[in-house]
Structure formats: C-alpha cells, structure tokens
C-alpha cells in the first residue's frame, strides 16, 4: 500500500501539474512510491511526455477502482474533490491534508495545520499551507534540484554570455502581458539583451521576434526549466511554481502572481516583497515593488525598468544571499513527513 496518495484535478495551467509532480516525486521512494491521481487530458499528456522517468505511480482520477486501498496519508491539492468510493474505503486512522496555495501573507501561519471537518471519522483532516515562515509548511525544494546536465538552449546561453555583455532574460508570463512594449523599453534604454520566451505565449510573429532579439523555445522538462533560470541574469516568472524555481535559481526575478478579483493578487505580491526584501534598503524595495506591480499589470515602463536595471548588481548579490538562506529552511517534504509521524 502506498504511503501517500495525492489528488489533483482542476488543472488550468502547467504550474498546477508541476506542483503535483513535485509533491508525488518528493514523497516517493523506490520501495514505496506515492500515487498521483490526476485528470488525464491533453494538458497532462503534453507535460507528462516531456518529463524523465519518475518514482511515483500516476492514475487517472476518473478511473479509480472501486476496491482501491487508500494510503495512510492523503493530499488533496487545492481542495480537489476526492471520489466518494475512495473515501468510503478509509477504514483506519488516516491523515488528509488540504494542500493550499503558496503565500507570504502572515495569516496563513494561523491556518497551517488547522483541523477541518470530515464526514469520515477515520480522517484526520487538516490544512497545509506552503510558505516562507518557520510556522508555515515550507517550499517545494526537491532533493535533486540542479542535478542535471545542461541542455542545448542553456549551452547556447552560456556560450553567448561569454562572447558578449548581453543581459540574458527568461520570460514566462500571463496572456495580458505586453512583451513587445517591454522589449521596446529595453531598446529605448539602449540595453543589449537576449530574451528567451516559451513558444506559443509570445503572440508575436517570427519577424517581430527576430527584430527584438526574442528567442522562442519549445516547452521543456521541469529540470530543463530550472537550468534555464540558473543560466539567465533576470527571470520574469508567473504563478506559484515558477516563483519557487526562480528563488532556487538565486538570480534576480520579477514576479506576476495569478490575477484575482478586487486586486487581491496585489496583497499577495506586496506580502512577498515585504518578506523577500526585508533586509534591503527602503529605496531598493520601492524600486523593486514598482517594477513588480507594473509587471503584474502587464508591462514595466522605461523609467521603472531603468531604475531596476541600475540596481542589478546589488540585486544579483542580494538574491543569492536571500535565496540561499531560504533554501536552508525545512521543505514541504520534510514538514509533511514530520507531521505524518506525529
């Protein structure tokens, strides 16, 4: 019987799948793999086919057998609805974790591990909040991070950096972003750069990309994306999973949180900036905050871009130190395993 069963269904982007994959792999061993119950569709297939071999077992969430034996520890990612017949098969004391969204907001510390009602008396149901404080669940830092040989795109970036002084930038952003305008602002500042953007989200023609030194690349594996972030000088990232990977790369990054009604995503963005740049001078924090807020809205003005790039040497050193300290904290995997033993 598996020690961990993980459920995820409401997938609308690759970030959700990445979180599920990282959880399943990080909680697996060769002798006791986790089971990942996931919605099998075109999005899953495209993502799954790019990944290398893994330890966990995946099962289509819509085809769970009636007599399945539940694991001792269950994780529902973003409160995924677990099938009734699976829950009915829980006959002994079992931990059921509701794995929530990542945030640096202080209120999550009060809700982490807070119990939740379950109709099955055998379920010890509670919330699990990944986060940045010691009182939260930590981050999804896997034990094999940065344990891969550089692939062709990274080799190209590394070679190009040796030959000239171009600023290497990776981009992963939401559809409302105006990349073309941002590239024009780089040109206005006479800043030499190379931009590396996931193919399919640029919304620009090949000719336009060439004229602005934008290099679209095909979707890569999770490990290869980590390598890309490590190779670049600035990483423009979106959502939860790529934010964490940008932190682990120890390079300057600018973040787009997922847009929410009433601008609630800005609360999340400001809380993160307050946490991550707590040791930086106020003048630096003001520049970083402005750049991140503008990027969240879809573009960074030439003025704010200039202000940010003027701090790049400082930010490169700061990010390395801050990220290094964050990576010393207990991870999601360590905290989950500790909780399961209690």
C-alpha positions, 0 to 999 in steps of 0.5 A, a space after each residue: 500500500 502506498 504511503 501517500 496518495 495525492 489528488 489533483 484535478 482542476 488543472 488550468 495551467 502547467 504550474 498546477 501539474 508541476 506542483 503535483 509532480 513535485 509533491 508525488 516525486 518528493 514523497 516517493 521512494 523506490 520501495 514505496 512510491 506515492 500515487 498521483 491521481 490526476 485528470 488525464 487530458 491533453 494538458 497532462 499528456 503534453 507535460 507528462 511526455 516531456 518529463 524523465 522517468 519518475 518514482 511515483 505511480 500516476 492514475 487517472 482520477 476518473 478511473 479509480 477502482 472501486 476496491 482501491 486501498 487508500 494510503 495512510 496519508 492523503 493530499 488533496 491539492 487545492 481542495 480537489 474533490 476526492 471520489 466518494 468510493 475512495 473515501 468510503 474505503 478509509 477504514 483506519 486512522 488516516 491523515 488528509 491534508 488540504 494542500 493550499 496555495 503558496 503565500 507570504 501573507 502572515 495569516 496563513 501561519 494561523 491556518 497551517 495545520 488547522 483541523 477541518 471537518 470530515 464526514 469520515 471519522 477515520 480522517 484526520 483532516 487538516 490544512 497545509 499551507 506552503 510558505 516562507 515562515 518557520 510556522 508555515 509548511 515550507 517550499 517545494 525544494 526537491 532533493 535533486 534540484 540542479 542535478 542535471 546536465 545542461 541542455 542545448 538552449 542553456 549551452 547556447 546561453 552560456 556560450 553567448 554570455 561569454 562572447 558578449 555583455 548581453 543581459 540574458 532574460 527568461 520570460 514566462 508570463 500571463 496572456 495580458 502581458 505586453 512583451 513587445 512594449 517591454 522589449 521596446 523599453 529595453 531598446 529605448 534604454 539602449 540595453 543589449 539583451 537576449 530574451 528567451 520566451 516559451 513558444 506559443 505565449 509570445 503572440 508575436 510573429 517570427 519577424 517581430 521576434 527576430 527584430 527584438 532579439 526574442 528567442 522562442 523555445 519549445 516547452 521543456 522538462 521541469 529540470 530543463 526549466 530550472 537550468 534555464 533560470 540558473 543560466 539567465 541574469 533576470 527571470 520574469 516568472 508567473 504563478 506559484 511554481 515558477 516563483 519557487 524555481 526562480 528563488 532556487 535559481 538565486 538570480 534576480 526575478 520579477 514576479 506576476 502572481 495569478 490575477 484575482 478579483 478586487 486586486 487581491 493578487 496585489 496583497 499577495 505580491 506586496 506580502 512577498 516583497 515585504 518578506 523577500 526584501 526585508 533586509 534591503 534598503 527602503 529605496 531598493 524595495 520601492 524600486 523593486 515593488 514598482 517594477 513588480 506591480 507594473 509587471 503584474 499589470 502587464 508591462 514595466 515602463 522605461 523609467 521603472 525598468 531603468 531604475 531596476 536595471 541600475 540596481 542589478 548588481 546589488 540585486 544579483 548579490 542580494 538574491 543569492 544571499 536571500 535565496 540561499 538562506 531560504 533554501 536552508 529552511 525545512 521543505 514541504 517534504 520534510 514538514 509533511 513527513 514530520 507531521 505524518 509521524 506525529 
